[in-house]
Amino acid sequence: MSRYAKVVVVALLSLTGVAIAQHTSPATSSERKVIARVAPTYPELARRMHIGGVVKVEAVVRANGTVKSARVLGGHPVLVDAAIQAVEKWKFEPAQSETTEAVQVSFEWSE
């Protein structure tokens, strides 16, 4: 097998694994209502560069409604830290068990 063919095979296997991982969703996913939303602090660098947009965040929410952890699913790198810090302070409605919630944090700059 040529070196090029090996690279192609490895790339295809890697992409297949990524595709399978993306289609696997946690069994505890739900859509709990946010009862207290903390606005993110707009990063100064983003303000100076006129960067805005949406950051998608996955939050693991305890049964009592507090956020256990949060991780970025997508968004501008300059905005992600502020989005995570805000979502970690959010409060969700109580539930029977821990759930995973996908939320969006919007950043809109104005002069």
Secondary structure, DSSP 8 states (H G I E B T S, - for coil): --HHHHHHHHHHHHHHHHHHHHH---TTB----EEE-------HHHHHTT--EEEEEEEEE-TTSBEEEEEEEE--HHHHHHHHHHHTT-EE---SS-EEEEEEEEE----
